């Protein structure tokens, strides 16, 4: 039974919300799988001062732990935190972008 529980934990997928939980701004989520860790969105907190002050906090996960960043769309509350986070992240990871469909 213990081996089965350990195996389930090792193969589990977790979603950790770092923003946009309890509010509609600052979308940042980690999708943690046995194979990789994805960040879904990396947005700024907007609105009242208490929320905006969260923009100065460091991410609770190191850049080296994030394998890829997925953006759902390009509003500031989904991508605005990329410059402070991205400077570290991009220095340690490759940047992938879709091919321009007009290039064919």
C-alpha positions as a Markdown table, in Angstrom:
| # | Residue | x | y | z |
|---|---|---|---|---|
| 1 | Unk | 0.0 | 0.0 | 0.0 |
| 2 | Unk | 2.8 | 2.4 | 0.9 |
| 3 | Unk | 4.5 | 1.8 | -2.5 |
| 4 | Unk | 1.3 | 2.4 | -4.4 |
| 5 | Unk | 0.7 | 5.7 | -2.5 |
| 6 | Unk | 4.3 | 6.8 | -3.1 |
| 7 | Unk | 4.0 | 5.9 | -6.8 |
| 8 | Unk | 0.8 | 8.0 | -7.0 |
| 9 | Unk | 2.5 | 11.0 | -5.4 |
| 10 | Unk | 5.4 | 10.7 | -7.9 |
| 11 | Unk | 3.1 | 10.6 | -10.8 |
| 12 | Unk | 0.7 | 13.3 | -9.6 |
| 13 | Unk | 0.1 | 16.6 | -11.4 |
| 14 | Unk | -0.4 | 19.7 | -9.3 |
| 15 | Unk | -1.7 | 23.2 | -10.1 |
| 16 | Unk | -0.5 | 26.0 | -7.8 |
| 17 | Unk | -2.0 | 29.4 | -8.1 |
| 18 | Unk | 0.4 | 32.3 | -7.4 |
| 19 | Unk | -2.1 | 35.0 | -8.4 |
| 20 | Unk | -5.7 | 35.5 | -9.6 |
| 21 | Unk | -6.9 | 33.4 | -6.6 |
| 22 | Unk | -9.3 | 35.4 | -4.5 |
| 23 | Unk | -9.0 | 38.2 | -7.1 |
| 24 | Unk | -9.3 | 38.6 | -10.8 |
| 25 | Unk | -5.8 | 40.1 | -11.4 |
| 26 | Unk | -2.2 | 38.9 | -11.3 |
| 27 | Unk | -2.8 | 35.6 | -13.1 |
| 28 | Unk | 0.2 | 33.3 | -12.4 |
| 29 | Unk | -0.2 | 29.5 | -12.1 |
| 30 | Unk | 2.3 | 26.7 | -11.9 |
| 31 | Unk | 1.4 | 23.3 | -13.5 |
| 32 | Unk | 3.8 | 20.8 | -11.9 |
| 33 | Unk | 4.1 | 17.4 | -13.5 |
| 34 | Unk | 6.5 | 14.6 | -13.1 |
| 35 | Unk | 8.2 | 15.6 | -16.3 |
| 36 | Unk | 8.2 | 19.4 | -16.2 |
| 37 | Unk | 7.0 | 22.6 | -14.5 |
| 38 | Unk | 5.0 | 25.0 | -16.6 |
| 39 | Unk | 4.0 | 28.6 | -15.7 |
| 40 | Unk | 0.7 | 29.5 | -17.1 |
| 41 | Unk | 0.6 | 33.3 | -17.4 |
| 42 | Unk | 2.8 | 35.7 | -15.5 |
| 43 | Unk | 0.7 | 38.8 | -14.9 |
| 44 | Unk | 0.7 | 42.0 | -12.8 |
| 45 | Unk | -1.6 | 42.7 | -10.0 |
| 46 | Unk | -3.8 | 45.7 | -10.7 |
| 47 | Unk | -6.3 | 47.7 | -8.8 |
| 48 | Unk | -6.1 | 48.7 | -5.1 |
| 49 | Unk | -2.7 | 49.4 | -3.5 |
| 50 | Unk | -2.8 | 46.2 | -1.5 |
| 51 | Unk | -2.9 | 44.2 | -4.7 |
| 52 | Unk | -0.4 | 46.3 | -6.6 |
| 53 | Unk | 2.2 | 45.9 | -3.8 |
| 54 | Unk | 2.2 | 42.1 | -4.6 |
| 55 | Unk | 4.0 | 43.1 | -7.8 |
| 56 | Unk | 7.2 | 43.8 | -5.8 |
| 57 | Unk | 7.2 | 40.3 | -4.2 |
| 58 | Unk | 9.5 | 37.7 | -5.6 |
| 59 | Unk | 8.0 | 34.6 | -7.1 |
| 60 | Unk | 8.0 | 31.7 | -4.6 |
| 61 | Unk | 9.7 | 29.5 | -7.2 |
| 62 | Unk | 13.1 | 29.9 | -8.7 |
| 63 | Unk | 13.5 | 30.6 | -12.5 |
| 64 | Unk | 15.5 | 27.4 | -12.9 |
| 65 | Unk | 12.5 | 25.4 | -11.7 |
| 66 | Unk | 10.3 | 26.6 | -14.6 |
| 67 | Unk | 10.7 | 24.7 | -17.9 |
| 68 | Unk | 8.3 | 26.8 | -20.0 |
| 69 | Unk | 5.9 | 29.7 | -19.9 |
| 70 | Unk | 2.5 | 29.6 | -21.5 |
| 71 | Unk | 0.5 | 32.8 | -22.1 |
| 72 | Unk | -3.3 | 32.6 | -22.4 |
| 73 | Unk | -3.4 | 36.1 | -23.8 |
| 74 | Unk | -1.5 | 39.4 | -23.7 |
| 75 | Unk | -3.3 | 41.5 | -21.2 |
| 76 | Unk | -1.1 | 43.1 | -18.5 |
| 77 | Unk | -2.8 | 41.0 | -15.7 |
| 78 | Unk | -1.6 | 37.9 | -17.6 |
| 79 | Unk | 1.8 | 38.9 | -19.0 |
| 80 | Unk | 2.9 | 42.1 | -17.2 |
| 81 | Unk | 5.2 | 40.4 | -14.7 |
| 82 | Unk | 7.3 | 38.8 | -17.5 |
| 83 | Unk | 9.9 | 41.6 | -17.5 |
| 84 | Unk | 11.0 | 41.2 | -13.9 |
| 85 | Unk | 10.6 | 37.4 | -13.9 |
| 86 | Unk | 11.7 | 36.9 | -17.5 |
| 87 | Unk | 15.1 | 38.6 | -17.1 |
| 88 | Unk | 16.2 | 35.8 | -14.9 |
| 89 | Unk | 14.2 | 33.1 | -16.6 |
| 90 | Unk | 15.2 | 33.9 | -20.1 |
| 91 | Unk | 18.9 | 33.9 | -19.1 |
| 92 | Unk | 18.5 | 30.2 | -18.1 |
| 93 | Unk | 16.0 | 28.9 | -20.7 |
| 94 | Unk | 15.3 | 28.9 | -24.4 |
| 95 | Unk | 12.6 | 31.1 | -25.8 |
| 96 | Unk | 10.2 | 29.5 | -28.2 |
| 97 | Unk | 7.7 | 31.4 | -30.3 |
| 98 | Unk | 5.3 | 30.2 | -33.0 |
| 99 | Unk | 6.4 | 30.6 | -36.6 |
| 100 | Unk | 4.9 | 33.5 | -38.4 |
| 101 | Unk | 2.1 | 32.0 | -40.5 |
| 102 | Unk | 2.8 | 34.6 | -43.3 |
| 103 | Unk | 6.3 | 33.3 | -43.8 |
| 104 | Unk | 5.2 | 30.3 | -45.9 |
